[in-house]
Amino acid sequence: MRLSVHSSLRGRTGCANADRRPGTRAGGLAGLLKGEEFGERLVRLILETHTSQGLNTMKILMVLTSHDTLGDTGEKTGFWLEEFAAPYYVFKDAGSEVTLASPKGGQPPLDPTSDAADAQTEATKRFKGDKAAQSDLAHTAMLSTVSADGFDAIFYPGGHGPLWDLSEDADSIKLIETFASSDRPIGAVCHAPAVFKHPKGPDGKPLVAGKTVTGFTNTEEEAVGLTKVVPFLVEDMLKANGANYKKGADWASFVVTDGKLVTGQNPASSEQAARKLLGLL
């Protein structure tokens, strides 16, 4: 069932298509470029100016799961490949310095379903041919050794793994609370908003209380047949923590930004969520 659901994503060229505005013009340079091409060129231009003025490169921390067991099913889980690869390249292509971390360090477990033929995207295909990126992923830092100091933003890719480890991880909770208290961008996509289960805001309330967020929907979880397997449902947890939970159509890109908090609903939302996070820097 899990494969059949994700087969519905076959042929998708990336969630950023939803934000393209062909024909947009903004003067001489913009008149020569369209849509995302202009946006990406503009980001590069800003970064070149940023660097030429002696300013620091943007530094982004990406935190992945180390959990590889799908409850008591006997199946494997981990991080979802697209949810790592798409944001990774959005950040890298914008000139950001990306640091990867996970609770156990080293190679995070890959959800094998996300590596199926019908789950491939341009970003995952690019990753498969990128030895440097593969090496980065194989040598993630142990999360307990990572400080929030020096990072401009933090981003969590999903997959079912975070429901078991990152949702309860004390180091992750501390990092999220530190980024929030210092008004730095925090992003999470699909199942990764599970990491907001325990972090608190300065007022002692759940960090997401009163904030508009999204995450993997109950109906999407039901569609992949794991409602009774996962330790909790992302949608239910966010609502229980007082969040203003919003969702789009199942499996379609849907991203919400509330202040410096960016959340995406599902794998299709990965690239757009990363671009929204980058726009906050």
ChimeraX attribute file (.defattr): number of C-alpha atoms within 10 A of each C-alpha:
attribute: neighborCount
match mode: 1-to-1
recipient: residues
	/A:1	10
	/A:2	13
	/A:3	14
	/A:4	11
	/A:5	16
	/A:6	20
	/A:7	15
	/A:8	12
	/A:9	18
	/A:10	13
	/A:11	12
	/A:12	14
	/A:13	13
	/A:14	20
	/A:15	19
	/A:16	16
	/A:17	14
	/A:18	12
	/A:19	10
	/A:20	14
	/A:21	11
	/A:22	11
	/A:23	12
	/A:24	15
	/A:25	15
	/A:26	12
	/A:27	8
	/A:28	8
	/A:29	12
	/A:30	17
	/A:31	12
	/A:32	13
	/A:33	17
	/A:34	17
	/A:35	16
	/A:36	16
	/A:37	14
	/A:38	18
	/A:39	14
	/A:40	15
	/A:41	15
	/A:42	15
	/A:43	17
	/A:44	15
	/A:45	13
	/A:46	13
	/A:47	19
	/A:48	13
	/A:49	12
	/A:50	14
	/A:51	13
	/A:52	10
	/A:53	9
	/A:54	8
	/A:55	10
	/A:56	13
	/A:57	15
	/A:58	20
	/A:59	18
	/A:60	25
	/A:61	21
	/A:62	21
	/A:63	27
	/A:64	34
	/A:65	31
	/A:66	25
	/A:67	25
	/A:68	20
	/A:69	17
	/A:70	20
	/A:71	17
	/A:72	8
	/A:73	9
	/A:74	8
	/A:75	11
	/A:76	17
	/A:77	23
	/A:78	26
	/A:79	27
	/A:80	26
	/A:81	26
	/A:82	28
	/A:83	31
	/A:84	26
	/A:85	22
	/A:86	28
	/A:87	26
	/A:88	25
	/A:89	20
	/A:90	20
	/A:91	20
	/A:92	13
	/A:93	13
	/A:94	20
	/A:95	17
	/A:96	19
	/A:97	16
	/A:98	19
	/A:99	18
	/A:100	23
	/A:101	27
	/A:102	25
	/A:103	23
	/A:104	16
	/A:105	20
	/A:106	18
	/A:107	19
	/A:108	24
	/A:109	21
	/A:110	21
	/A:111	22
	/A:112	14
	/A:113	18
	/A:114	23
	/A:115	14
	/A:116	13
	/A:117	12
	/A:118	18
	/A:119	22
	/A:120	21
	/A:121	21
	/A:122	14
	/A:123	21
	/A:124	20
	/A:125	12
	/A:126	15
	/A:127	20
	/A:128	11
	/A:129	10
	/A:130	11
	/A:131	11
	/A:132	10
	/A:133	15
	/A:134	13
	/A:135	12
	/A:136	16
	/A:137	20
	/A:138	15
	/A:139	15
	/A:140	21
	/A:141	20
	/A:142	17
	/A:143	20
	/A:144	16
	/A:145	10
	/A:146	16
	/A:147	13
	/A:148	17
	/A:149	9
	/A:150	11
	/A:151	17
	/A:152	21
	/A:153	25
	/A:154	22
	/A:155	26
	/A:156	29
	/A:157	30
	/A:158	33
	/A:159	30
	/A:160	26
	/A:161	30
	/A:162	27
	/A:163	25
	/A:164	22
	/A:165	20
	/A:166	26
	/A:167	21
	/A:168	17
	/A:169	16
	/A:170	16
	/A:171	17
	/A:172	23
	/A:173	18
	/A:174	16
	/A:175	20
	/A:176	27
	/A:177	21
	/A:178	18
	/A:179	19
	/A:180	20
	/A:181	12
	/A:182	10
	/A:183	14
	/A:184	19
	/A:185	24
	/A:186	25
	/A:187	25
	/A:188	31
	/A:189	33
	/A:190	28
	/A:191	32
	/A:192	32
	/A:193	30
	/A:194	29
	/A:195	23
	/A:196	23
	/A:197	20
	/A:198	21
	/A:199	22
	/A:200	19
	/A:201	16
	/A:202	11
	/A:203	7
	/A:204	8
	/A:205	14
	/A:206	20
	/A:207	22
	/A:208	25
	/A:209	17
	/A:210	15
	/A:211	19
	/A:212	19
	/A:213	26
	/A:214	30
	/A:215	30
	/A:216	27
	/A:217	24
	/A:218	15
	/A:219	13
	/A:220	17
	/A:221	20
	/A:222	12
	/A:223	16
	/A:224	14
	/A:225	14
	/A:226	19
	/A:227	15
	/A:228	11
	/A:229	13
	/A:230	17
	/A:231	13
	/A:232	13
	/A:233	21
	/A:234	26
	/A:235	24
	/A:236	15
	/A:237	16
	/A:238	24
	/A:239	17
	/A:240	15
	/A:241	18
	/A:242	16
	/A:243	20
	/A:244	15
	/A:245	20
	/A:246	16
	/A:247	19
	/A:248	14
	/A:249	11
	/A:250	17
	/A:251	18
	/A:252	16
	/A:253	23
	/A:254	26
	/A:255	27
	/A:256	23
	/A:257	19
	/A:258	12
	/A:259	13
	/A:260	17
	/A:261	22
	/A:262	26
	/A:263	32
	/A:264	33
	/A:265	34
	/A:266	27
	/A:267	30
	/A:268	27
	/A:269	28
	/A:270	31
	/A:271	29
	/A:272	27
	/A:273	30
	/A:274	27
	/A:275	18
	/A:276	20
	/A:277	26
	/A:278	21
	/A:279	10
	/A:280	16
	/A:281	12
